[in-house]
């Protein structure tokens, strides 16, 4: 699983909205199939339009993430600045379970 964080290019105001009609169908299909586990916009603290995206992808390796990026309109049409941040991650079911060997009990 991989966490992707991408910031929009501030030199292209309005570009996200222009590309969004091509982005949303891809996003919906990837969510439906489980490829995307979580996705949402990065919002500025004081409110306003999105400034980027956070996505958790269920893919086996970085090469697969990079191949997926080549299908993503926000990437291919220059909405996101390059490079984007790609981190290997996991998702824990809630509530968290105690670590093996830990005496701690969680509610």
Secondary structure, DSSP 8 states (H G I E B T S, - for coil): -EEEEEEB-TTSTTHHHHHHHHHHHHHHHHHHHTSEEEEEEEE-TT--SEEEEEEEE--SSHHHHHHHHTT-HHHHTT-B-SS-EEEE-----SS----TT------
